[in-house]
């Protein structure tokens, strides 16, 4: 099998594992339930035609962090717990194809989550609102933001065989990268710029202005790719240490 075939095979297997079990449906259902409550309070009850709460308010980002931590906790930890990691080590397939396949499967579930939220701008347009360029920018930022969170979750899942620990660890890392930008105003000069640079939420909310910043897109893609590479290196190191 070629490299792309290996990635596709892992992607299909992992996607089926999500949707052939209650996990994906529970995550999607709870996510939409909570998001719809927010949509009601922020939009419908106040007759507001924007989705600022999705792209500029921290509450929605926190919801994403919580659900993606749960979504990704089993991605690799399950392999170690079930003992199938040893089979992977002896497989001729490259570790990177496994990691990319798992990442794409979780990202597919996230894309489904994102597509479901398109019902909100649709409702807004039904009530004579508009689908604005700010919403487009917000959704682009949301997809990029989600890719980083999933890469973080996959990395944490590769560190332990305990899914709960993986979820807690990924949540802590995501939450830190989420709040670090809020400390930027406490300092000045280079420290402030560094904290803003590290903050995922600062970049995410910045994209919702409707201005597509190349440096923001490159930042998200670079963080995602870097974390996937680090995850591969962590697994490869364990592979060689076990002979």
Buried (B, 14 or more C-beta within 10 A) or exposed (E): EEEEEBBBBBBEEBBEBBBEEEBBEEBBEBBBEBBBEBBEEBBBEEEEBBBBBBBBBBEBBBBBBBBBBBBBBBBBBBBBBEEEBEEBBEEEBBBBBBBBBBBBBBBBBBBBBBEBBEEBBEBBEEEEBEBBEBBBBBBBBBBBBBBBBBBBBBBBBBBBBBBEBBBBBBBEBBBEBBBBBEEBEEEEEEEBEEBBBBBBBBBBBBBBBEEEBEEBBEBBEEBBEEBBEEBBEBBBEBBEEEE
